[in-house]
Amino acid sequence: MYNAGMVKIAPEKNPFPGMNPYLEQHWRDVHTTLMVYLRDQLQTELPPGLWATVEEEVTIDDDQSESARRVRPDVYVAEAWDAPGALAVATAGLAVAEPLVLIDPEPRTERHVEIVEAGGRVVTAIEVLSATNKLSLERRLAYRRKRRAYRDGGVNVVEIDLIRDGEYIVLAREELIPPARRAPYVISVWRAAQPDRKFAYPCPLRQPLPQIAVPLRPQDADVALDLQTLIDLCYVRGRYHARFDYRADPEPPLSPADAEWADALLRSAGLR
């Protein structure tokens, strides 16, 4: 727990005891790095016959809904209608209407980690949610279809939600979590051997992220995933201490109580 009299930490270290909410604004970079670190940590803990791998899916953002445009616009206007120096084209003495220059939306790569056994069967899928999973209706439906396919195939599912924006979509239903235990972040675990149960790890801003018990095959003991160490590593190696302006508030805004606590924390660390 934060103490106002605590010693100032080194400036390159994560100043938050748990998830740093400023990382959410750079989630594409953090997400990519976190996938590799997560795989590497699991690799050292898995029993013989199992290994972890980073898998990729490429999608195009073409959803016409308003929520999708918040993630990435459908098209980009590269040159305004009245942009200075715009190209003027004349054909047979007639002025041709000047078009807008449009660029197709970029493909987006979604990554997740799978724990696989010999023969290629997937034992456990680990999803670190991104904004595309939570903000776009089309992406939410696609994500739920993929999750259903895992469950129908008897694959354990671990969902790590460290994004406060967007819809709540993990399997551990929010309304079943006691109000006093709800938190800005949550981790959900579904075990194929216990299909009628979901396990929730609420993650308060003011506490370190929990170590997660990752299920494997029925004959295997769970392996522990130390998520806090990985988030701190992302922060240090991404040099976010030099990139963040802690004088500004994070986006989306924190709750009033958490904002007051974060302000005191950052002032104590000399960052405000």
Disulfide bonds with the S-S distance in Angstrom:
none
